[in-house]
Amino acid sequence: MNFSGYMLQKSIRPFLICGDSFDVLRKFPSNCIDMVITSPPYWGKREYDNGGIGLEETSESFINNLLLVIYEIKRVLKQDGSFWLNIGDTYKNKSLVGIPWRIALKMIDEQGWILRNEIIWNKIKGGMDNSNDKLGNVHEPLFHFVKNSKYYYDTDAIRSKPQKTIIKNGAVVSATGVSGVRYKRQIELSTALSSIEKQNAIKALNDILCEVKEGTICDFRMIIRGQQRTTHSDSIKVSGRAKELKEKGFYFLKYHPNGSKPRDVWDILPEDSQNRCSHFAPFPEDLCKIPILATCPKDGIVLDPFVGTGTSLAVAYLFGRKSIGIDISEDYINNAYQRFYEPSLFEAVNV
């Protein structure tokens, strides 16, 4: 079965291909993949089965070889698609090489990618580090790249569940305990607001409390001239909030009724690899969940060109997405079978 045959199937069972990622991707049609998430072999960290990327003599060669694969990833990615890249750094002559950002900058400058986020993956615990002249390394970057400024992104799919508004002693109290009483008192006692501005501020506060009660928003903060600091900047030249504060005397920060979206620092433990016999660099399922939910449509397809143990495919299958995994090692693909599913679930090909 080839790519076209897999796409015609109704089944969302992952499709695994054993082969060199660059050679395999060159056979894919353009603009056919919704999102890509991968963690390529890191340079100089270990010897991977069947060779491949990561064994180059120099970091420059490693980066250039990986960029060839990334060029093909961009070609096969749909115009509204996303590419999530997790790559770690390494030391040479006691200095960090800066591989993740060297790759990212080349992608931006030479291939025209748009970098939307750099997520800090805090692994919480690190490996053994016997050095006594530096801090321990416990984080890696996860880059979110897109081809175009307009792309598929489902923010509501990744929002945290909001807390509920309550009514206490007849007053509306927001999810974090904001009732409006303190803001009303600050408005009434303000020496920085005119009488008209005070009237407008009280009316606006009552209106927003009604929105909280009706569930239109779940929470809010009120910024009042002379009471709270302007968010981001006090300059009206660079901040619309500062301009609003100067002109009206107040403004509101409204919280989304469906909850807050994730931030760009994720605390995720690495997967336990103690019981693995041949692949020692599995990245955790939790690292894949937000990217897949946010940037792959429900009828879309996920690609991992360095599939390893198949973590990304497991998450894609869990969320009802089709997925394709490529790896140069037949043993790694077999490990993916054994780790997540019954062997009969997968269909694999060699190229």
N, C-alpha and C positions, 0 to 999 in steps of 0.2 A: 504493500500500500504506500502511496506517495502523499504529499501534502494535499493535493486536490481531492484525493479519495477520502482522506480523513475529514476534510471540511464538509463533505457531502453527507457524512454520517450524522445521525441524530444523537448518538451516544456522546457523552462528555468524558469518556475514558481517556486518560492521557496517552499521547502518541510519542514514543521514545525512538530516537534515532542515534545509532552508534556511528560516530564519525567525527572528523575534524570540523569544528564549528564554522570556520571560514569557508571551507569547501561545500558544506551542507547548505549554508545560508545563500550561497551564490545560486543555488538551484531553486530557491524560493521565488515566487512572483513578488513584484513590488507592491507596497501598500496593502499588505494582507494580514498584519498582526496588530492587535489592539494595544497590547502593552507587553513590555519586556522587563523582567526582573532577574537579576543574576548576581552571583558572587564569583568572579573568575579566579583562577589560581593566582595566588600572590607570588610576587617575584622573589626567588631565592629562599623561600621558606621551607620547602620540602620537595622531595622527588615524587611527582605524580605518576600514577600508573599510565603506561603507554606514551610517556613523553608529553609533548604539547606545550602550550604557553605556560610560562613560569620558570622554565629551565634555561633561559637565555644567559649569555655571559655577562651582559651589561643591562642596567635598568633602561637605558635608551632603546635597546633592541626589544626588550619586553614591552615597553610602552608603544613602540611602533607596531609591533605584531598585534597587540590588543586593539589599537586604533583601526587596523584593517578589518577586524571583526566588527568593531563598533560602526564603521562605515556601512557595512552590510546590514547591520541592525537598523540603522537609520533608513536604508532603502526599503526594507521589508515592513517597517513600521507604518501604520496608517497616518494620514496627515493630522489627525486629532489624537494620535497615540502618545504614550509616555514610556520612558525608559528609566528604570531604577537600577542604579549601579552601586553595589557594595564592594569596596576594595580597601585593603589594608596597606599600611606602610611598612617599611623595613629600614634597618640600620646598615650603614656602610662606613667603615672607618670612624665609628662612634657617632656618626651624624645621621639623623633621619633623612632619607632621600627625598621625601615629599612626593611620592608616587601618586597618591590619589589626586592631589591638586595639579600636578603636572599633566595628568591625563585629562582632568576636567577642563583646564585652560586650553589645551590643544583641541578638545572637542568643541569648545566655544569659538576659538579663533580660527581653526582650520576646517571644521566640518559644519559650523553654523548652528550648533545646538543651542537651545535656550535652557539655562539652569534655573529652575524654579525654587528648589530648596536644597540645602545641605542639612540632612538630619544627623545628629550626633547619636550614635548607638552606644550607650553606656552599658557595657557588659557586666557591670557591677563587680564581678570578680575576674581577675586576670590569671594568666599562667605563672609559673615560677619565674621569678626575676631576681637573680643573684647579684645584680649590679648595685654598687653602693655610692654611685655618683649621679643618679638621675631618679626621677619619679617612675612609679610603675605605670605601664600603658594598659588602660582598660576601656578605650573607646576606639571606634572606627566610624568613618563617614558613610552615609547612604545618600547618594545624589539622586535627585529627581530631575531628569531632562525631558524636554519636549521638542518637537520639530517646529511647531508654530505657536504663535501667541494665543490662538484659540484652540482649546483641546478639551477632551472629555474629562470631567472631574465631578464626582458625586460627593459633595461635602456632607450632605445629610447622612450618607451611608456610614460615615466614620465619626459622627458626633457622639459625645458621651451623653448618657441619659440624664436629662435635667432633673434637679430637685423640684419639689412641688411647692406652689404658693399656698399659704394657709391664711385663714381668717382668725385673728386673735383679738379678743375683747372688742369685736366689731370693726377692727382695723385690718386692712390688707397688709400682709407681711410677705415679702418676696422670699425666694428660695434661700437666700443667705441672710435673712433677717432684716431687710430694709423695709421700714414701714412708712417712711416719709416724714415722721415726726421731727427727727433731727434736722432734716433739710428745711422744713417749714420754720423751725425756730431760727435757723441760720439766716433765712431770708428776712424774717421779721426784724432781726437785730442788726442786719447788715447796714454798714455806713457807706458801702461801695456801690449800692444800688439805689436808683431813684425810686420814687413812689410808684411810678408807672411800671418800671422794671420789676418791682416787687409784686405788683398785681399780676403781671404777665407770668412771672416765675411761679407763683402760687397756682394759677390756673393751669399752667403746663404740668406742674407736679401732680395736681389732681387728675389730669387727663392720663398721665402715664401710669398712675396707680390704678386707674380703671383698666388700662391695657393689661396690667399684671393680673388683676382680678379676672378678666375675661380670658386670660391665657394667650393673648397675642404675643407677649414677651414673658420670660420667666424671671427676669431680674434686670436691675438697672443701677447706674451710678449717676449722681447729679453733680456737675461741676459748677460752682457759683463763684462769681468774681469776688476776690478778696478772701475766699474761704478755702478753696482747693486749688492745687496747682494745675495748670493746663497740661493735658497729656501730650507727650512727644516734644512740643516746642511752644515757647511763648511768642514767637515771631509770627505776625499775621502774614508775612511774605511766604512762609513755608508751611503754615498750618491753618487749615480751614477752621479747626476747632478754636484756635486762638482768635481768629477773626470773628467767629460767632460769639465768643465770650466778650469781646470788646463791644460788639454791636448790641447784643441782647442782654448781657450780664450773666448768662447761664447757658449750659447745654447738657444733653443727656448722653450717656453711653448705654445703649440697649443690648441686652444679652439675647441671643437667639433662642426662640421657644423650644427648639429641638435639641438644645444642649450646646456645649462648646466643642470646637474642633480641636484635634490634637495639636500639640506644640512640636517644636523641632528637636527636642531632646527626649529620647526613648530609653527607659530603663528596662532592659531585656537580658535575661540570663542566656548565655550560649547553650546550645543543646549539649546534653551529656553524651560524650562519644566513648565512654569507657567500654561499652559493650560492642563497639564496632571493630571489625577486624582489618579493614583496608581503606577506609576513608576517614580522615581525621580533621576535616574542616567543614562540618555541617553548620549552616547558619539556621537560626531558630525559626519556627513557624510564625511566631509573633512578629517577626521582622517583615513578613510578607503580607500580613493580613490587611493593614491599612492601605498599602499600595494597590493591592488587587481590588479591594472594595471601592477605593476612590477612583481608580483610573482604568479599570476594565469593565465595560458594560456587561450586563447579565448574560447577553448572548455573544459576548466577545471571546477572544482567544488569547491566552497567556503563553509567552515564549521564554524559556530559559536555555540559553545557548551553552551554558556550563552547568548542567543540571546536577552533577554530583549525586548525592543521595536522594534527590527528588523532593526536597522540602517545598519548593515553590509549586510543584505539581500537586502535592498533597493539599495545599491550601486552596489552589484553584479548583480542585475537585470538590473540596468541602463547601465552597461557595457556588458551585454549579457552573463553573466556567470550563470550557475546553482548554487544553494545554498541550504544548509540545516541548519536549526536552531533548537536548543534544549533549552528548558527551563522547570524548574520544576513547573512553575506557568502557569496555564491555562489562568488566567487573563492577564498576560503579553503577551502571544501569541495572545490573542484577541485584546489587545492594538496594537500589531504590524499590525494586519489586518486593524484596523480602522485608524491607523496613515498613512500608505503608500498606501494601495491599497483597491480596492473594496473587500469585504469579499470573493466573489466568485473566486478571483484570486488565493488564497492559497488553498492548501490541507493540512490539519493537521491531525495528529494521536495522540492517547494517548497510552502510554506504561506503 
